[in-house]
């Protein structure tokens, strides 16, 4: 049985002001009803998937004139946060503030996870 918010160990000093901590502490006795605990939150963060570095997928900042990230199924833009990201690559430069921008591109560009035009037109079946 997950710990209730009242029995959570104190988080490290760096996490004391986080929004998730405020949420978890505010749950009171409701955590036993299927709501997240701080332990659930930390476990979720530990399971976050790794991403490729730019050199492993031939990531090119601003190089998507033919196949820009904005048309790729791996790219996501949050209109509210005004940030964009990719589920397969994490840029390591300061130019995009850690974001994958609409005009960027990489070799894993695809709209359907079947065809990869940047991989010499190979299909998923041809890559396997």
Backbone as XML, in Angstrom:
<?xml version="1.0"?>
<chain id="A" units="angstrom">
  <residue number="1" name="UNK">
    <atom name="N" x="0.850" y="-1.178" z="0.000"/>
    <atom name="CA" x="0.000" y="0.000" z="0.000"/>
    <atom name="C" x="0.891" y="1.234" z="0.000"/>
  </residue>
  <residue number="2" name="UNK">
    <atom name="N" x="0.667" y="2.182" z="-0.928"/>
    <atom name="CA" x="1.505" y="3.378" z="-0.969"/>
    <atom name="C" x="1.350" y="4.212" z="0.296"/>
  </residue>
  <residue number="3" name="UNK">
    <atom name="N" x="2.404" y="4.925" z="0.608"/>
    <atom name="CA" x="2.352" y="5.814" z="1.774"/>
    <atom name="C" x="1.320" y="6.905" z="1.543"/>
  </residue>
  <residue number="4" name="UNK">
    <atom name="N" x="0.655" y="7.305" z="2.573"/>
    <atom name="CA" x="-0.245" y="8.447" z="2.454"/>
    <atom name="C" x="0.598" y="9.712" z="2.545"/>
  </residue>
  <residue number="5" name="UNK">
    <atom name="N" x="0.108" y="10.853" z="2.071"/>
    <atom name="CA" x="0.888" y="12.088" z="2.125"/>
    <atom name="C" x="1.349" y="12.449" z="3.531"/>
  </residue>
  <residue number="6" name="UNK">
    <atom name="N" x="0.587" y="12.060" z="4.570"/>
    <atom name="CA" x="1.000" y="12.393" z="5.928"/>
    <atom name="C" x="2.247" y="11.631" z="6.345"/>
  </residue>
  <residue number="7" name="UNK">
    <atom name="N" x="2.523" y="10.475" z="5.714"/>
    <atom name="CA" x="3.666" y="9.670" z="6.122"/>
    <atom name="C" x="4.839" y="9.797" z="5.156"/>
  </residue>
  <residue number="8" name="UNK">
    <atom name="N" x="4.749" y="10.708" z="4.200"/>
    <atom name="CA" x="5.849" y="10.875" z="3.259"/>
    <atom name="C" x="7.106" y="11.347" z="3.978"/>
  </residue>
  <residue number="9" name="UNK">
    <atom name="N" x="8.224" y="10.788" z="3.554"/>
    <atom name="CA" x="9.491" y="11.291" z="4.072"/>
    <atom name="C" x="9.682" y="12.698" z="3.535"/>
  </residue>
  <residue number="10" name="UNK">
    <atom name="N" x="10.314" y="13.561" z="4.294"/>
    <atom name="CA" x="10.527" y="14.920" z="3.789"/>
    <atom name="C" x="11.351" y="14.884" z="2.514"/>
  </residue>
  <residue number="11" name="UNK">
    <atom name="N" x="10.937" y="15.612" z="1.493"/>
    <atom name="CA" x="11.700" y="15.639" z="0.247"/>
    <atom name="C" x="12.981" y="16.442" z="0.425"/>
  </residue>
  <residue number="12" name="UNK">
    <atom name="N" x="13.921" y="16.270" z="-0.500"/>
    <atom name="CA" x="15.130" y="17.088" z="-0.424"/>
    <atom name="C" x="14.767" y="18.568" z="-0.502"/>
  </residue>
  <residue number="13" name="UNK">
    <atom name="N" x="15.625" y="19.406" z="0.019"/>
    <atom name="CA" x="15.389" y="20.857" z="0.048"/>
    <atom name="C" x="15.035" y="21.394" z="-1.334"/>
  </residue>
  <residue number="14" name="UNK">
    <atom name="N" x="15.675" y="20.857" z="-2.377"/>
    <atom name="CA" x="15.442" y="21.360" z="-3.735"/>
    <atom name="C" x="14.032" y="21.098" z="-4.229"/>
  </residue>
  <residue number="15" name="UNK">
    <atom name="N" x="13.313" y="20.161" z="-3.611"/>
    <atom name="CA" x="11.967" y="19.830" z="-4.065"/>
    <atom name="C" x="10.875" y="20.470" z="-3.222"/>
  </residue>
  <residue number="16" name="UNK">
    <atom name="N" x="11.237" y="21.151" z="-2.158"/>
    <atom name="CA" x="10.230" y="21.642" z="-1.225"/>
    <atom name="C" x="9.226" y="22.608" z="-1.838"/>
  </residue>
  <residue number="17" name="UNK">
    <atom name="N" x="9.603" y="23.319" z="-2.866"/>
    <atom name="CA" x="8.668" y="24.281" z="-3.445"/>
    <atom name="C" x="8.013" y="23.764" z="-4.724"/>
  </residue>
  <residue number="18" name="UNK">
    <atom name="N" x="8.239" y="22.511" z="-5.070"/>
    <atom name="CA" x="7.698" y="22.012" z="-6.333"/>
    <atom name="C" x="6.175" y="21.912" z="-6.294"/>
  </residue>
  <residue number="19" name="UNK">
    <atom name="N" x="5.598" y="22.072" z="-7.455"/>
    <atom name="CA" x="4.135" y="22.011" z="-7.560"/>
    <atom name="C" x="3.617" y="20.636" z="-7.200"/>
  </residue>
  <residue number="20" name="UNK">
    <atom name="N" x="4.337" y="19.583" z="-7.600"/>
    <atom name="CA" x="3.853" y="18.230" z="-7.302"/>
    <atom name="C" x="3.843" y="17.983" z="-5.799"/>
  </residue>
  <residue number="21" name="UNK">
    <atom name="N" x="4.850" y="18.488" z="-5.095"/>
    <atom name="CA" x="4.864" y="18.312" z="-3.649"/>
    <atom name="C" x="3.663" y="19.007" z="-3.021"/>
  </residue>
  <residue number="22" name="UNK">
    <atom name="N" x="3.360" y="20.195" z="-3.476"/>
    <atom name="CA" x="2.197" y="20.913" z="-2.962"/>
    <atom name="C" x="0.922" y="20.123" z="-3.211"/>
  </residue>
  <residue number="23" name="UNK">
    <atom name="N" x="0.834" y="19.533" z="-4.397"/>
    <atom name="CA" x="-0.341" y="18.733" z="-4.727"/>
    <atom name="C" x="-0.438" y="17.530" z="-3.806"/>
  </residue>
  <residue number="24" name="UNK">
    <atom name="N" x="0.669" y="16.784" z="-3.670"/>
    <atom name="CA" x="0.662" y="15.579" z="-2.849"/>
    <atom name="C" x="0.364" y="15.907" z="-1.395"/>
  </residue>
  <residue number="25" name="UNK">
    <atom name="N" x="0.978" y="16.952" z="-0.859"/>
    <atom name="CA" x="0.729" y="17.319" z="0.527"/>
    <atom name="C" x="-0.711" y="17.771" z="0.722"/>
  </residue>
  <residue number="26" name="UNK">
    <atom name="N" x="-1.304" y="18.336" z="-0.309"/>
    <atom name="CA" x="-2.677" y="18.814" z="-0.205"/>
    <atom name="C" x="-3.729" y="17.731" z="-0.331"/>
  </residue>
  <residue number="27" name="UNK">
    <atom name="N" x="-3.322" y="16.504" z="-0.619"/>
    <atom name="CA" x="-4.286" y="15.430" z="-0.805"/>
    <atom name="C" x="-4.896" y="14.941" z="0.494"/>
  </residue>
  <residue number="28" name="UNK">
    <atom name="N" x="-4.230" y="15.202" z="1.593"/>
    <atom name="CA" x="-4.741" y="14.719" z="2.877"/>
    <atom name="C" x="-4.892" y="13.214" z="2.861"/>
  </residue>
  <residue number="29" name="UNK">
    <atom name="N" x="-6.002" y="12.700" z="3.332"/>
    <atom name="CA" x="-6.222" y="11.259" z="3.374"/>
    <atom name="C" x="-6.697" y="10.678" z="2.062"/>
  </residue>
  <residue number="30" name="UNK">
    <atom name="N" x="-6.731" y="11.456" z="1.000"/>
    <atom name="CA" x="-7.284" y="10.997" z="-0.269"/>
    <atom name="C" x="-6.339" y="10.088" z="-1.051"/>
  </residue>
  <residue number="31" name="UNK">
    <atom name="N" x="-5.057" y="10.009" z="-0.674"/>
    <atom name="CA" x="-4.094" y="9.228" z="-1.442"/>
    <atom name="C" x="-4.486" y="7.760" z="-1.513"/>
  </residue>
  <residue number="32" name="UNK">
    <atom name="N" x="-5.115" y="7.239" z="-0.483"/>
    <atom name="CA" x="-5.545" y="5.847" z="-0.485"/>
    <atom name="C" x="-6.650" y="5.574" z="-1.479"/>
  </residue>
  <residue number="33" name="UNK">
    <atom name="N" x="-7.213" y="6.600" z="-2.074"/>
    <atom name="CA" x="-8.311" y="6.448" z="-3.043"/>
    <atom name="C" x="-7.795" y="6.452" z="-4.472"/>
  </residue>
  <residue number="34" name="UNK">
    <atom name="N" x="-6.541" y="6.097" z="-4.676"/>
    <atom name="CA" x="-6.008" y="6.000" z="-6.027"/>
    <atom name="C" x="-5.301" y="7.245" z="-6.521"/>
  </residue>
  <residue number="35" name="UNK">
    <atom name="N" x="-5.161" y="8.274" z="-5.684"/>
    <atom name="CA" x="-4.447" y="9.467" z="-6.105"/>
    <atom name="C" x="-2.959" y="9.283" z="-5.907"/>
  </residue>
  <residue number="36" name="UNK">
    <atom name="N" x="-2.164" y="10.061" z="-6.621"/>
    <atom name="CA" x="-0.716" y="9.927" z="-6.595"/>
    <atom name="C" x="-0.119" y="10.307" z="-5.254"/>
  </residue>
  <residue number="37" name="UNK">
    <atom name="N" x="0.938" y="9.601" z="-4.896"/>
    <atom name="CA" x="1.748" y="9.965" z="-3.743"/>
    <atom name="C" x="3.071" y="10.511" z="-4.274"/>
  </residue>
  <residue number="38" name="UNK">
    <atom name="N" x="3.877" y="11.061" z="-3.388"/>
    <atom name="CA" x="5.185" y="11.556" z="-3.803"/>
    <atom name="C" x="6.045" y="10.399" z="-4.297"/>
  </residue>
  <residue number="39" name="UNK">
    <atom name="N" x="5.931" y="9.223" z="-3.682"/>
    <atom name="CA" x="6.670" y="8.042" z="-4.144"/>
    <atom name="C" x="6.260" y="7.677" z="-5.574"/>
  </residue>
  <residue number="40" name="UNK">
    <atom name="N" x="4.965" y="7.774" z="-5.888"/>
    <atom name="CA" x="4.487" y="7.504" z="-7.247"/>
    <atom name="C" x="5.140" y="8.460" z="-8.238"/>
  </residue>
  <residue number="41" name="UNK">
    <atom name="N" x="5.196" y="9.718" z="-7.845"/>
    <atom name="CA" x="5.788" y="10.750" z="-8.691"/>
    <atom name="C" x="7.261" y="10.457" z="-8.954"/>
  </residue>
  <residue number="42" name="UNK">
    <atom name="N" x="8.018" y="10.147" z="-7.897"/>
    <atom name="CA" x="9.438" y="9.856" z="-8.079"/>
    <atom name="C" x="9.655" y="8.610" z="-8.916"/>
  </residue>
  <residue number="43" name="UNK">
    <atom name="N" x="8.834" y="7.589" z="-8.755"/>
    <atom name="CA" x="8.940" y="6.366" z="-9.564"/>
    <atom name="C" x="8.669" y="6.675" z="-11.029"/>
  </residue>
  <residue number="44" name="UNK">
    <atom name="N" x="7.697" y="7.549" z="-11.292"/>
    <atom name="CA" x="7.399" y="7.927" z="-12.673"/>
    <atom name="C" x="8.600" y="8.621" z="-13.311"/>
  </residue>
  <residue number="45" name="UNK">
    <atom name="N" x="9.239" y="9.523" z="-12.580"/>
    <atom name="CA" x="10.398" y="10.230" z="-13.127"/>
    <atom name="C" x="11.567" y="9.295" z="-13.383"/>
  </residue>
  <residue number="46" name="UNK">
    <atom name="N" x="11.714" y="8.256" z="-12.576"/>
    <atom name="CA" x="12.791" y="7.284" z="-12.784"/>
    <atom name="C" x="12.554" y="6.454" z="-14.036"/>
  </residue>
  <residue number="47" name="UNK">
    <atom name="N" x="11.307" y="6.313" z="-14.475"/>
    <atom name="CA" x="10.980" y="5.516" z="-15.657"/>
    <atom name="C" x="10.978" y="6.329" z="-16.944"/>
  </residue>
  <residue number="48" name="UNK">
    <atom name="N" x="11.283" y="7.632" z="-16.861"/>
    <atom name="CA" x="11.273" y="8.446" z="-18.074"/>
    <atom name="C" x="12.232" y="7.848" z="-19.092"/>
  </residue>
  <residue number="49" name="UNK">
    <atom name="N" x="11.817" y="7.804" z="-20.331"/>
    <atom name="CA" x="12.680" y="7.188" z="-21.349"/>
    <atom name="C" x="13.907" y="8.033" z="-21.668"/>
  </residue>
  <residue number="50" name="UNK">
    <atom name="N" x="14.990" y="7.331" z="-21.985"/>
    <atom name="CA" x="16.183" y="8.010" z="-22.467"/>
    <atom name="C" x="15.895" y="8.540" z="-23.863"/>
  </residue>
  <residue number="51" name="UNK">
    <atom name="N" x="16.644" y="9.551" z="-24.258"/>
    <atom name="CA" x="16.537" y="10.086" z="-25.617"/>
    <atom name="C" x="17.916" y="10.055" z="-26.252"/>
  </residue>
  <residue number="52" name="UNK">
    <atom name="N" x="17.934" y="10.052" z="-27.575"/>
    <atom name="CA" x="19.202" y="10.101" z="-28.288"/>
    <atom name="C" x="19.803" y="11.488" z="-28.202"/>
  </residue>
  <residue number="53" name="UNK">
    <atom name="N" x="21.121" y="11.545" z="-28.198"/>
    <atom name="CA" x="21.813" y="12.812" z="-28.328"/>
    <atom name="C" x="21.803" y="13.219" z="-29.793"/>
  </residue>
  <residue number="54" name="UNK">
    <atom name="N" x="22.012" y="14.481" z="-30.086"/>
    <atom name="CA" x="21.922" y="14.986" z="-31.461"/>
    <atom name="C" x="22.834" y="14.272" z="-32.455"/>
  </residue>
  <residue number="55" name="UNK">
    <atom name="N" x="24.047" y="13.935" z="-32.060"/>
    <atom name="CA" x="24.971" y="13.314" z="-33.013"/>
    <atom name="C" x="24.559" y="11.892" z="-33.377"/>
  </residue>
  <residue number="56" name="UNK">
    <atom name="N" x="23.831" y="11.214" z="-32.527"/>
    <atom name="CA" x="23.412" y="9.829" z="-32.809"/>
    <atom name="C" x="22.313" y="9.748" z="-33.850"/>
  </residue>
  <residue number="57" name="UNK">
    <atom name="N" x="21.546" y="10.835" z="-34.038"/>
    <atom name="CA" x="20.446" y="10.808" z="-35.008"/>
    <atom name="C" x="20.594" y="11.891" z="-36.078"/>
  </residue>
  <residue number="58" name="UNK">
    <atom name="N" x="21.808" y="12.420" z="-36.211"/>
    <atom name="CA" x="22.102" y="13.459" z="-37.204"/>
    <atom name="C" x="21.139" y="14.637" z="-37.086"/>
  </residue>
  <residue number="59" name="UNK">
    <atom name="N" x="20.906" y="15.071" z="-35.863"/>
    <atom name="CA" x="20.038" y="16.210" z="-35.588"/>
    <atom name="C" x="20.675" y="17.473" z="-36.164"/>
  </residue>
  <residue number="60" name="UNK">
    <atom name="N" x="19.869" y="18.258" z="-36.897"/>
    <atom name="CA" x="20.368" y="19.501" z="-37.487"/>
    <atom name="C" x="19.439" y="20.640" z="-37.076"/>
  </residue>
  <residue number="61" name="UNK">
    <atom name="N" x="19.998" y="21.582" z="-36.342"/>
    <atom name="CA" x="19.237" y="22.757" z="-35.917"/>
    <atom name="C" x="18.924" y="23.595" z="-37.152"/>
  </residue>
  <residue number="62" name="UNK">
    <atom name="N" x="17.641" y="23.805" z="-37.438"/>
    <atom name="CA" x="17.221" y="24.613" z="-38.580"/>
    <atom name="C" x="17.401" y="23.942" z="-39.927"/>
  </residue>
  <residue number="63" name="UNK">
    <atom name="N" x="17.662" y="22.645" z="-39.949"/>
    <atom name="CA" x="17.947" y="21.946" z="-41.207"/>
    <atom name="C" x="16.759" y="21.260" z="-41.853"/>
  </residue>
  <residue number="64" name="UNK">
    <atom name="N" x="15.564" y="21.515" z="-41.354"/>
    <atom name="CA" x="14.389" y="20.805" z="-41.857"/>
    <atom name="C" x="13.658" y="21.492" z="-42.983"/>
  </residue>
  <residue number="65" name="UNK">
    <atom name="N" x="14.369" y="21.863" z="-44.034"/>
    <atom name="CA" x="13.691" y="22.530" z="-45.161"/>
    <atom name="C" x="12.771" y="21.563" z="-45.904"/>
  </residue>
  <residue number="66" name="UNK">
    <atom name="N" x="13.168" y="20.305" z="-46.005"/>
    <atom name="CA" x="12.343" y="19.301" z="-46.671"/>
    <atom name="C" x="11.439" y="18.578" z="-45.683"/>
  </residue>
  <residue number="67" name="UNK">
    <atom name="N" x="12.000" y="18.103" z="-44.584"/>
    <atom name="CA" x="11.244" y="17.355" z="-43.586"/>
    <atom name="C" x="11.459" y="17.982" z="-42.204"/>
  </residue>
  <residue number="68" name="UNK">
    <atom name="N" x="10.772" y="19.097" z="-41.912"/>
    <atom name="CA" x="10.967" y="19.749" z="-40.612"/>
    <atom name="C" x="10.307" y="18.962" z="-39.474"/>
  </residue>
  <residue number="69" name="UNK">
    <atom name="N" x="10.859" y="19.112" z="-38.289"/>
    <atom name="CA" x="10.308" y="18.430" z="-37.119"/>
    <atom name="C" x="8.815" y="18.707" z="-36.942"/>
  </residue>
  <residue number="70" name="UNK">
    <atom name="N" x="8.360" y="19.876" z="-37.332"/>
    <atom name="CA" x="6.942" y="20.214" z="-37.150"/>
    <atom name="C" x="6.009" y="19.249" z="-37.882"/>
  </residue>
  <residue number="71" name="UNK">
    <atom name="N" x="6.521" y="18.509" z="-38.862"/>
    <atom name="CA" x="5.698" y="17.539" z="-39.571"/>
    <atom name="C" x="5.928" y="16.108" z="-39.132"/>
  </residue>
  <residue number="72" name="UNK">
    <atom name="N" x="6.793" y="15.910" z="-38.163"/>
    <atom name="CA" x="7.152" y="14.557" z="-37.702"/>
    <atom name="C" x="6.237" y="14.112" z="-36.567"/>
  </residue>
  <residue number="73" name="UNK">
    <atom name="N" x="5.931" y="12.839" z="-36.535"/>
    <atom name="CA" x="5.055" y="12.318" z="-35.486"/>
    <atom name="C" x="5.709" y="12.330" z="-34.103"/>
  </residue>
  <residue number="74" name="UNK">
    <atom name="N" x="7.032" y="12.444" z="-34.036"/>
    <atom name="CA" x="7.728" y="12.448" z="-32.747"/>
    <atom name="C" x="7.751" y="13.828" z="-32.090"/>
  </residue>
  <residue number="75" name="UNK">
    <atom name="N" x="7.374" y="14.869" z="-32.831"/>
    <atom name="CA" x="7.483" y="16.242" z="-32.355"/>
    <atom name="C" x="6.190" y="16.658" z="-31.666"/>
  </residue>
  <residue number="76" name="UNK">
    <atom name="N" x="6.319" y="17.400" z="-30.575"/>
    <atom name="CA" x="5.152" y="17.888" z="-29.849"/>
    <atom name="C" x="5.383" y="19.336" z="-29.441"/>
  </residue>
  <residue number="77" name="UNK">
    <atom name="N" x="4.357" y="20.141" z="-29.626"/>
    <atom name="CA" x="4.427" y="21.534" z="-29.202"/>
    <atom name="C" x="3.286" y="21.797" z="-28.232"/>
  </residue>
  <residue number="78" name="UNK">
    <atom name="N" x="3.638" y="22.362" z="-27.078"/>
    <atom name="CA" x="2.636" y="22.726" z="-26.087"/>
    <atom name="C" x="2.278" y="24.186" z="-26.284"/>
  </residue>
  <residue number="79" name="UNK">
    <atom name="N" x="1.070" y="24.462" z="-26.774"/>
    <atom name="CA" x="0.687" y="25.853" z="-27.002"/>
    <atom name="C" x="0.653" y="26.677" z="-25.715"/>
  </residue>
  <residue number="80" name="UNK">
    <atom name="N" x="0.267" y="26.071" z="-24.628"/>
    <atom name="CA" x="0.163" y="26.808" z="-23.368"/>
    <atom name="C" x="1.546" y="27.159" z="-22.837"/>
  </residue>
  <residue number="81" name="UNK">
    <atom name="N" x="2.452" y="26.170" z="-22.808"/>
    <atom name="CA" x="3.798" y="26.411" z="-22.289"/>
    <atom name="C" x="4.689" y="27.094" z="-23.325"/>
  </residue>
  <residue number="82" name="UNK">
    <atom name="N" x="4.254" y="27.121" z="-24.567"/>
    <atom name="CA" x="5.022" y="27.683" z="-25.677"/>
    <atom name="C" x="6.412" y="27.043" z="-25.743"/>
  </residue>
  <residue number="83" name="UNK">
    <atom name="N" x="6.418" y="25.717" z="-25.628"/>
    <atom name="CA" x="7.650" y="24.935" z="-25.729"/>
    <atom name="C" x="7.386" y="23.768" z="-26.663"/>
  </residue>
  <residue number="84" name="UNK">
    <atom name="N" x="8.452" y="23.262" z="-27.258"/>
    <atom name="CA" x="8.318" y="22.109" z="-28.133"/>
    <atom name="C" x="9.383" y="21.085" z="-27.771"/>
  </residue>
  <residue number="85" name="UNK">
    <atom name="N" x="9.076" y="19.823" z="-28.051"/>
    <atom name="CA" x="9.980" y="18.746" z="-27.704"/>
    <atom name="C" x="9.847" y="17.605" z="-28.700"/>
  </residue>
  <residue number="86" name="UNK">
    <atom name="N" x="10.734" y="16.651" z="-28.592"/>
    <atom name="CA" x="10.727" y="15.459" z="-29.436"/>
    <atom name="C" x="10.811" y="14.249" z="-28.523"/>
  </residue>
  <residue number="87" name="UNK">
    <atom name="N" x="10.123" y="13.176" z="-28.891"/>
    <atom name="CA" x="10.161" y="12.001" z="-28.032"/>
    <atom name="C" x="11.387" y="11.131" z="-28.267"/>
  </residue>
  <residue number="88" name="UNK">
    <atom name="N" x="12.233" y="11.446" z="-29.263"/>
    <atom name="CA" x="13.411" y="10.611" z="-29.508"/>
    <atom name="C" x="14.752" y="11.318" z="-29.378"/>
  </residue>
  <residue number="89" name="UNK">
    <atom name="N" x="14.801" y="12.647" z="-29.460"/>
    <atom name="CA" x="16.086" y="13.359" z="-29.385"/>
    <atom name="C" x="16.025" y="14.490" z="-28.362"/>
  </residue>
  <residue number="90" name="UNK">
    <atom name="N" x="17.138" y="14.701" z="-27.678"/>
    <atom name="CA" x="17.258" y="15.812" z="-26.735"/>
    <atom name="C" x="18.466" y="16.644" z="-27.153"/>
  </residue>
  <residue number="91" name="UNK">
    <atom name="N" x="18.254" y="17.859" z="-27.663"/>
    <atom name="CA" x="19.380" y="18.713" z="-28.079"/>
    <atom name="C" x="20.264" y="19.078" z="-26.896"/>
  </residue>
  <residue number="92" name="UNK">
    <atom name="N" x="21.542" y="19.287" z="-27.187"/>
    <atom name="CA" x="22.490" y="19.624" z="-26.125"/>
    <atom name="C" x="23.042" y="21.021" z="-26.275"/>
  </residue>
  <residue number="93" name="UNK">
    <atom name="N" x="22.400" y="21.850" z="-27.086"/>
    <atom name="CA" x="22.912" y="23.208" z="-27.288"/>
    <atom name="C" x="22.029" y="24.225" z="-26.573"/>
  </residue>
  <residue number="94" name="UNK">
    <atom name="N" x="22.504" y="25.444" z="-26.538"/>
    <atom name="CA" x="21.745" y="26.513" z="-25.881"/>
    <atom name="C" x="20.872" y="27.280" z="-26.863"/>
  </residue>
  <residue number="95" name="UNK">
    <atom name="N" x="21.065" y="27.052" z="-28.148"/>
    <atom name="CA" x="20.363" y="27.833" z="-29.164"/>
    <atom name="C" x="18.841" y="27.708" z="-29.053"/>
  </residue>
  <residue number="96" name="UNK">
    <atom name="N" x="18.341" y="26.522" z="-28.804"/>
    <atom name="CA" x="16.903" y="26.322" z="-28.718"/>
    <atom name="C" x="16.401" y="26.193" z="-27.297"/>
  </residue>
  <residue number="97" name="UNK">
    <atom name="N" x="17.232" y="26.526" z="-26.319"/>
    <atom name="CA" x="16.843" y="26.450" z="-24.917"/>
    <atom name="C" x="16.371" y="25.042" z="-24.552"/>
  </residue>
  <residue number="98" name="UNK">
    <atom name="N" x="17.046" y="24.022" z="-25.097"/>
    <atom name="CA" x="16.695" y="22.635" z="-24.810"/>
    <atom name="C" x="15.507" y="22.119" z="-25.584"/>
  </residue>
  <residue number="99" name="UNK">
    <atom name="N" x="14.949" y="22.934" z="-26.453"/>
    <atom name="CA" x="13.784" y="22.524" z="-27.226"/>
    <atom name="C" x="14.200" y="21.973" z="-28.592"/>
  </residue>
  <residue number="100" name="UNK">
    <atom name="N" x="13.343" y="21.164" z="-29.165"/>
    <atom name="CA" x="13.451" y="20.797" z="-30.565"/>
    <atom name="C" x="12.478" y="21.722" z="-31.278"/>
  </residue>
  <residue number="101" name="UNK">
    <atom name="N" x="13.008" y="22.557" z="-32.145"/>
    <atom name="CA" x="12.201" y="23.591" z="-32.791"/>
    <atom name="C" x="11.558" y="23.083" z="-34.077"/>
  </residue>
  <residue number="102" name="UNK">
    <atom name="N" x="10.532" y="23.770" z="-34.530"/>
    <atom name="CA" x="9.751" y="23.358" z="-35.700"/>
    <atom name="C" x="10.607" y="23.151" z="-36.946"/>
  </residue>
  <residue number="103" name="UNK">
    <atom name="N" x="11.631" y="23.952" z="-37.150"/>
    <atom name="CA" x="12.452" y="23.864" z="-38.350"/>
    <atom name="C" x="13.644" y="22.940" z="-38.245"/>
  </residue>
  <residue number="104" name="UNK">
    <atom name="N" x="13.801" y="22.240" z="-37.137"/>
    <atom name="CA" x="14.896" y="21.287" z="-36.973"/>
    <atom name="C" x="14.552" y="19.984" z="-37.684"/>
  </residue>
  <residue number="105" name="UNK">
    <atom name="N" x="15.503" y="19.062" z="-37.743"/>
    <atom name="CA" x="15.240" y="17.760" z="-38.346"/>
    <atom name="C" x="16.266" y="16.747" z="-37.860"/>
  </residue>
  <residue number="106" name="UNK">
    <atom name="N" x="15.998" y="15.475" z="-38.095"/>
    <atom name="CA" x="16.946" y="14.400" z="-37.809"/>
    <atom name="C" x="16.641" y="13.216" z="-38.720"/>
  </residue>
  <residue number="107" name="UNK">
    <atom name="N" x="17.486" y="12.185" z="-38.662"/>
    <atom name="CA" x="17.337" y="11.045" z="-39.573"/>
    <atom name="C" x="16.122" y="10.171" z="-39.249"/>
  </residue>
  <residue number="108" name="UNK">
    <atom name="N" x="15.533" y="10.324" z="-38.069"/>
    <atom name="CA" x="14.377" y="9.503" z="-37.699"/>
    <atom name="C" x="13.047" y="10.188" z="-37.981"/>
  </residue>
  <residue number="109" name="UNK">
    <atom name="N" x="13.062" y="11.203" z="-38.854"/>
    <atom name="CA" x="11.844" y="11.921" z="-39.222"/>
    <atom name="C" x="10.864" y="10.942" z="-39.875"/>
  </residue>
  <residue number="110" name="UNK">
    <atom name="N" x="9.632" y="10.945" z="-39.391"/>
    <atom name="CA" x="8.597" y="10.069" z="-39.943"/>
    <atom name="C" x="7.215" y="10.626" z="-39.612"/>
  </residue>
  <residue number="111" name="UNK">
    <atom name="N" x="6.259" y="10.301" z="-40.441"/>
    <atom name="CA" x="4.876" y="10.688" z="-40.137"/>
    <atom name="C" x="4.062" y="9.479" z="-39.685"/>
  </residue>
  <residue number="112" name="UNK">
    <atom name="N" x="4.606" y="8.261" z="-39.877"/>
    <atom name="CA" x="3.799" y="7.076" z="-39.625"/>
    <atom name="C" x="4.541" y="5.902" z="-38.966"/>
  </residue>
  <residue number="113" name="UNK">
    <atom name="N" x="5.799" y="6.082" z="-38.613"/>
    <atom name="CA" x="6.633" y="5.018" z="-38.069"/>
    <atom name="C" x="6.775" y="3.846" z="-39.030"/>
  </residue>
  <residue number="114" name="UNK">
    <atom name="N" x="6.487" y="4.054" z="-40.270"/>
    <atom name="CA" x="6.679" y="3.028" z="-41.295"/>
    <atom name="C" x="7.714" y="3.475" z="-42.316"/>
  </residue>
  <residue number="115" name="UNK">
    <atom name="N" x="7.659" y="4.733" z="-42.700"/>
    <atom name="CA" x="8.554" y="5.263" z="-43.730"/>
    <atom name="C" x="9.464" y="6.337" z="-43.133"/>
  </residue>
  <residue number="116" name="UNK">
    <atom name="N" x="10.740" y="6.252" z="-43.486"/>
    <atom name="CA" x="11.760" y="7.158" z="-42.969"/>
    <atom name="C" x="12.531" y="7.758" z="-44.146"/>
  </residue>
  <residue number="117" name="UNK">
    <atom name="N" x="12.041" y="8.848" z="-44.727"/>
    <atom name="CA" x="12.678" y="9.412" z="-45.921"/>
    <atom name="C" x="14.123" y="9.852" z="-45.707"/>
  </residue>
  <residue number="118" name="UNK">
    <atom name="N" x="14.502" y="10.207" z="-44.497"/>
    <atom name="CA" x="15.881" y="10.629" z="-44.231"/>
    <atom name="C" x="16.843" y="9.439" z="-44.163"/>
  </residue>
  <residue number="119" name="UNK">
    <atom name="N" x="16.311" y="8.248" z="-44.110"/>
    <atom name="CA" x="17.141" y="7.032" z="-44.102"/>
    <atom name="C" x="17.141" y="6.426" z="-45.502"/>
  </residue>
  <residue number="120" name="UNK">
    <atom name="N" x="17.442" y="7.250" z="-46.493"/>
    <atom name="CA" x="17.499" y="6.825" z="-47.895"/>
    <atom name="C" x="16.209" y="6.137" z="-48.334"/>
  </residue>
  <residue number="121" name="UNK">
    <atom name="N" x="15.079" y="6.656" z="-47.844"/>
    <atom name="CA" x="13.784" y="6.139" z="-48.270"/>
    <atom name="C" x="13.434" y="4.789" z="-47.702"/>
  </residue>
  <residue number="122" name="UNK">
    <atom name="N" x="14.152" y="4.322" z="-46.726"/>
    <atom name="CA" x="13.873" y="3.003" z="-46.166"/>
    <atom name="C" x="12.538" y="2.987" z="-45.435"/>
  </residue>
  <residue number="123" name="UNK">
    <atom name="N" x="11.912" y="1.846" z="-45.473"/>
    <atom name="CA" x="10.698" y="1.654" z="-44.684"/>
    <atom name="C" x="11.104" y="0.931" z="-43.402"/>
  </residue>
  <residue number="124" name="UNK">
    <atom name="N" x="10.197" y="0.880" z="-42.482"/>
    <atom name="CA" x="10.478" y="0.201" z="-41.217"/>
    <atom name="C" x="10.877" y="-1.254" z="-41.473"/>
  </residue>
  <residue number="125" name="UNK">
    <atom name="N" x="10.227" y="-1.868" z="-42.408"/>
    <atom name="CA" x="10.550" y="-3.258" z="-42.731"/>
    <atom name="C" x="11.972" y="-3.383" z="-43.282"/>
  </residue>
  <residue number="126" name="UNK">
    <atom name="N" x="12.428" y="-2.352" z="-44.001"/>
    <atom name="CA" x="13.770" y="-2.375" z="-44.562"/>
    <atom name="C" x="14.852" y="-2.093" z="-43.543"/>
  </residue>
  <residue number="127" name="UNK">
    <atom name="N" x="14.489" y="-1.451" z="-42.415"/>
    <atom name="CA" x="15.451" y="-1.094" z="-41.386"/>
    <atom name="C" x="15.692" y="-2.264" z="-40.446"/>
  </residue>
  <residue number="128" name="UNK">
    <atom name="N" x="14.675" y="-3.069" z="-40.224"/>
    <atom name="CA" x="14.765" y="-4.159" z="-39.235"/>
    <atom name="C" x="15.762" y="-5.195" z="-39.599"/>
  </residue>
</chain>
